[in-house]
Amino acid sequence: MEPLKFGAVRVYLGDKSGKYPDGNQVIVQGTDTRVAFDTPLSSLHVGADLDGVDAVILSHVHEDHTVSLGRLPHAAVQVHAADLAAVQSWDGLRRHYGYAEDVLDRLMPMVRAQFHFAPRPDATAYADGQMWDLGGGVHIRAHHLPGHTSGHCALVVESEGVAFIGDIDLTGFGPYYGDATSSLVQFQRSLERIKAIDAKVWVTSHHRGVLTGRVDFLHALGRFASKIDERSAKLIAYLRERPHTLDELVARRVLYPVGYELVYVASAERRTILQHLAQLQAESAVALGTDGTYRLA
């Protein structure tokens, strides 16, 4: 596997440029220290370049970003404080997802078998703005951009102008904020904040891979962000037909196509739809009736 190279940064693209369940592996080399950003499924094929890292800095905690932590016991693991418990234990990960217990009982075996999740109780926390000096003028800064998870961060190799923006992944699917620590409101704020990051190369965890040129980045970011409004518009369209209960809206879906079934899909739809409904209620566009149905206000 040959990486793309941007000075001290090496990017190993996963299958289909890291399309989920795969992801793109980033390694940063200083004169004193080598670090990895996340460890997706593609990390299993990187070899010595990953095996020799001194630390793994996580952009956030989800099953597809922690694949190789169990086989890198020598490497320190760091993650934003808000996601720390999720990488330290199975119980922490369960709370992080926040699904119903029966859903979690079916999901956790998949997380173990497909993504090799192994808790790292030795993991430590970093904070917004934290800097890592890898030697030789190579330095990294964390930018806290919550929404996807409460601890989601961009990791910017400032010396090279390379921003790893994690699961602000600029895909056609759009922003994902369907877990217990996810937030639609925070994601919207983060999509504005990310525009101020000074970079010339943007690396996503999934599918888009590498973007160069600010104009292309901002265009992709705008299309990605537009999915949020599209979801609200879809809910408005459903309610224009007739009032719906939450269960009926979940069955009609705003994220995934009807008929696409994974163990967590209904839970993610429910969490997502509730956040959109709350926002639409705050805007006086939607009201909740005494009969438990949502309707246009």
Secondary structure, 3 states (H helix, E strand, C coil): CCCEEECCEEEECCCCCCCCCCCCEEEEECCCCEEEECECHHHHHCCHHHHCCCEEECCCCCHHHECCHHHCCCCEEEEEHHHHHHHHCHHHHHHHHCCCHHHHHHHHHHHHHHHCCCCCCCCEEECCCCEEEEECCEEEEEEECCCCCCCCEEEEECCCCEEECCCCCCCCCCCCCCCCCCCHHHHHHHHHHHHHCCCCEEECCCCCCEEECHHHHHHHHHHHHHHHHHHHHHHHHHHHHCCECHHHHHHHCCCCCCCCCCCCHHHHHHHHHHHHHHHHHHCCCEEECCCCCEEEC
